[in-house]
Amino acid sequence: MTDKTADTGINERIATRVRGLRTGLGLTLDALAARSGVSRSALSQIERAQTSATAVVLDRLAVGLGVTLSSLFEPAEGRAAPAPLVRRAEQLLWRDPGSGYLRRSVSPPNVTSPVRIVEVEFPPGARVAYEAGARDPIVHQQIWMLDGSIAFTHGETTWRLEAGDCLAVRLDAPTAFRNPTRKPARYAVVVACEVAVRR
């Protein structure tokens, strides 16, 4: 994966989604800050597209909004019906400013489905830790290693995943991804919600 097809308006897209989801739930900035653990000032900057939030911060916001992390990368819904097909060249790329991992949104955007697929390229030595435990809605995740190796921690259990391995977990405990090697790792993440994601 490369950054050549990255969406230059990704911060604006995230800003629009977070603001739309927050107002749709009738939450003030202060209320979402309290629910997510993200400061009001940071939240205000994110909603004005004045900062590049890390994956960890976006995950906290997603939990506070009751949606999946993937949903924050969805474009604003338009009048046209969502297309069931998205070509690889059209798939949104985003680089986490914290860890440097590159995330590709594989699933067609705004399609009504409880399932989302993401492809990740994880740099050597990188680590990302998500602090959230139980989520509403209930979220299931499967990690399918495509190349390289990572260590994935769920709660107090850590698995070393090699190419071809697939691990299924319920996101009900803190998780962490780590690449302990000197080579990039690449994996697919399939996320499914037991109930429809709020729009």
N, C-alpha and C positions, 0 to 999 in steps of 0.2 A: 504494500500500500504506500502511496505517496500523498503529499499535501497538495499536489497540483489540482485536484478536483475538490479541494476543501471549499465549503461555503464561506465566503468572506463576510456574510451577514449573520454568522452563527450567534454572536452575542445579541443581536437584535431579535433573532428568532427565539432564543431562550428568554429574553426579556418579555417578549409578547406573550409567550406561553405561561410564564410564571405569573405575570400580572393578570392574565385572563383567568387562569385557574383560581388565583387568590380571590379576585372580585366575584367570580362565579360561586365561590363558597361563602361569600359575604364576610371575608376576613379583612381586617385592617393590617397594615404593615406590622404594627405592634403585636397583633394576635398571631400572625404567621411567624414572627420572630420568636414568640414564646413557644409555639408548637414545634418549631424546627430546630431551635438552638442556634439559628443564624442571626446575628445582630441586626437590628433595624437599619443601621447605616449601611451594612453590607448588602442587605436585601434591597434597599433603595437604589444602591449602585447597580445591582444586577438588573433590576426592573427598568433602569434607564440605560442599560447596555454600556455602562461606563467601566466595567471590569470584566475580566475573564475568570469566572468562578471555576474552582477545581472540581473534580469529580466527587470528592468527599463532601464539599459544600452543596453541590447539586443534589446529591443523594439525601442529605438532611432535608433540603427543601421538598424533595419528592415525598419523603415520609410525612412531612408536615402537611402536605397537600393531599395525601391519600392516593398518590399515583405512583407509577414505576418511574425509575430514572429515565428509561427510554422515552417515556411520554413527553419529557421536557424538550426533546429534540424534534418533536413533531411540528410541522408548519401550522400556521393558523388555518382553520378550516375555511374553505372558500365555498362558493355556490356550486361549483362543478362537483360531480360525484367523484370520490377517490378512485384512482386507477388501481387495478389489481396487480399491475406489473410495474416494477421499477428496474431499469437497466443499471448495470454496475456503475457506469459513468455518471449516473444521476444520484447515486447513493451518497448521503451526507457523510462527510468526514469531519471529525473533531479531535483536536489534540488536547489532552489534559495538561494544563500548565503546571500542575503539581508534580506529576510523575513522568510526563512525556509520552504516555501511552497514546496510541492512535486508535480511534473508535470509528467503525463504519456502521451506519444504520442500514442493515440489509433489507429489512421488511418494508414493503410499500407503505408510505406515510398515510395516516388518517384512515386506514382500512379498519373497519370494525372487527376486531379480533382480540381475544385474550392473550395471544401469542406474539412476541416480538423476538427477532433474531438480530444479533449484533456480532460483528467480527472485530477482534482486537489484536493489535500488534503491540507487544509488551517489550520495552527495551531491557537490555541486560542490567541486572542489579536493581531494577525498579521495584517499588512496593506501593500499594494502595490499600488502606484499611478503612472499611466502612463500619461506623460505630453502631448503626441502628440494629435493634433486635427484632422483635415481633412487628409485623406490618399489617396494615389494614388498607387495601384488601390483602388477603393471603397470597403470597408470591412464591412460585416455585422456579428454580433455576437449574439448568443443565449446562455444564461446561464441557465442550468437546475440543480436545487438543488437536490442532492441525499440524503444527511444527514446533519443535523445541520442547521446553519443559518449564513448568511453574510449580510453585508450592501454594496450595490454596488452603486457607484456614477457615473453619466454620465453628464458632464457639471455641471449644478447647481442642478440637480435632484438626489435624493438618494432614493433607494428602499431597504426595508428589505425583503430578500428572505428566505423563509422557505422550508423545505423538500417538494418536489413535484412541487414547483413553477418553472416557466420558463419565462425568460425575454428576449425580442428581442430588440436590439439597433443597430444603424449604428455607426461605429467608426468614428465619425466626431467631437468629443470633448474629452477633457481629461477625463480619467476614473480612478476609484480607487476601490479596493476590501479591505474590512475590516471585520475581524471576531470579533465582540464585545462580544462574549461569552467565557465561560471557557472550552468549548468542541471543538474538531476539527470539521471542516466543510468539506464536500466533494461535489463537483459539477462537471458537465461536461460542457465544452465550445465547441460550434460548430461554426466554423468560415467559412465564405463563401465570395469569391471575385466575383465582378461583371465581371471581366475580368481575363484571365488566369494569374497566378503568373509567373513572369519571372524566368527562371532557369539560 
